[in-house]
Amino acid sequence: MLSQRIYELRKSKGLSQAELGGKLNFTQQTIAKWEKGVAEPNTESIIRLANFYGVTADYLLGLTDIQSTDDNLPSEKEQQEKLSIAEKLLVDNYRKSSDEGKKAILGEASFAALNSNENSLKDLELSSELTPSKA
């Protein structure tokens, strides 16, 4: 079912295997193998395909015939257009990284977010210490 859905969605967009591969950073050979059922995309690739086509992963996997739970689900292209340059660079670097590189990127992002929240909490605590209480 997955191979058929990948083929049908690509054809519905009028894309060649090479064009789809180019848009999603896959080779034409990879797309061909998926469509023939010789190989299957990994989880990340399924998510990228689903986002690109604006369908659910469940639809791609053949678990449902409903393409989307939300008719307004943005495509990957629409999502990319809303990203800042820094966000696009981060996403691009993440996608090109090895598994270890991806873990490192996620670790740094988590660390930065945690520190950001701690700083916000510290700022809040400091401002409340300076503000007289209404006891």
C-alpha positions in Angstrom: 0.0 0.0 0.0 2.8 2.4 0.9 4.5 2.0 -2.5 1.2 2.6 -4.3 0.4 5.7 -2.3 3.9 7.2 -2.9 3.4 6.6 -6.6 -0.1 7.9 -6.8 0.7 11.1 -4.9 3.7 11.8 -7.0 1.7 11.3 -10.2 -1.1 13.5 -8.9 1.4 16.3 -8.5 2.8 15.7 -12.0 6.3 15.1 -10.7 8.9 12.7 -12.0 10.8 10.5 -9.6 13.9 12.8 -10.0 11.8 16.0 -9.4 10.3 14.5 -6.2 13.7 13.3 -5.1 15.2 16.8 -5.7 12.5 18.5 -3.7 12.9 16.2 -0.7 16.7 15.5 -0.9 16.3 11.9 -2.1 17.8 10.3 -5.1 15.6 9.2 -8.1 16.7 5.6 -7.4 15.4 5.8 -3.8 12.0 7.0 -5.0 11.9 4.2 -7.6 12.7 1.6 -5.0 10.0 2.9 -2.7 7.4 2.9 -5.5 8.4 -0.7 -6.6 8.2 -1.9 -3.0 11.9 -3.0 -3.1 12.6 -0.7 -0.2 10.6 1.3 2.3 11.2 4.8 3.6 12.2 5.2 7.2 10.0 7.0 9.7 11.6 10.4 9.0 11.2 10.0 5.3 7.5 9.0 5.7 6.9 12.2 7.7 8.7 14.3 5.1 6.6 12.7 2.3 3.4 13.2 4.3 4.3 16.9 5.0 5.2 17.5 1.4 1.9 16.1 0.1 -0.2 17.5 2.9 -1.5 14.0 3.9 -1.2 12.0 7.1 1.4 9.3 7.7 -1.6 7.0 8.3 -2.8 7.7 4.8 0.6 6.9 3.3 0.9 3.7 5.3 -2.6 2.6 4.1 -4.1 2.7 7.6 -6.8 5.1 6.4 -8.3 6.3 3.2 -8.7 9.8 4.6 -5.8 11.8 3.3 -5.9 14.5 5.9 -7.6 15.2 9.2 -7.4 18.9 8.4 -8.1 20.3 4.9 -5.9 23.3 5.8 -2.8 21.2 6.6 0.1 23.2 5.1 2.4 21.5 2.7 6.1 21.3 3.5 6.7 24.0 1.0 4.2 26.3 2.8 5.8 25.5 6.1 9.3 26.2 4.8 8.1 29.6 3.5 7.1 30.7 7.0 10.5 29.8 8.5 13.2 32.4 9.2 16.6 32.1 7.5 18.1 30.7 10.7 15.3 28.2 11.0 15.7 27.0 7.4 19.4 26.6 8.0 18.8 24.6 11.2 16.3 22.3 9.4 18.6 21.8 6.4 21.6 21.0 8.6 19.5 18.6 10.7 18.3 16.8 7.7 21.8 16.4 6.3 23.2 15.2 9.6 24.1 11.7 10.7 22.1 10.2 13.5 24.7 11.4 16.0 24.7 14.9 14.5 20.9 15.0 14.8 21.1 13.9 18.5 23.7 16.7 19.1 21.5 19.3 17.4 18.5 18.2 19.4 20.6 18.2 22.6 21.8 21.8 21.9 18.3 22.9 21.2 16.9 21.4 24.3 19.7 22.9 26.4 19.1 26.3 24.9 15.4 26.1 25.5 16.0 25.0 29.1 18.4 27.8 29.7 16.0 30.3 28.1 13.2 29.1 30.4 15.5 29.3 33.5 16.6 32.8 32.6 12.9 33.8 32.2 12.1 32.3 35.6 15.1 34.1 37.2 14.0 37.4 35.6 10.5 36.8 36.9 11.8 36.0 40.4 14.0 39.1 40.4 11.2 41.4 39.2 8.9 40.0 41.9 11.5 40.6 44.5 11.7 44.2 43.5 7.9 44.6 43.3 6.3 45.3 46.7 3.9 42.5 47.7 0.2 43.4 48.4 0.0 41.5 51.7 
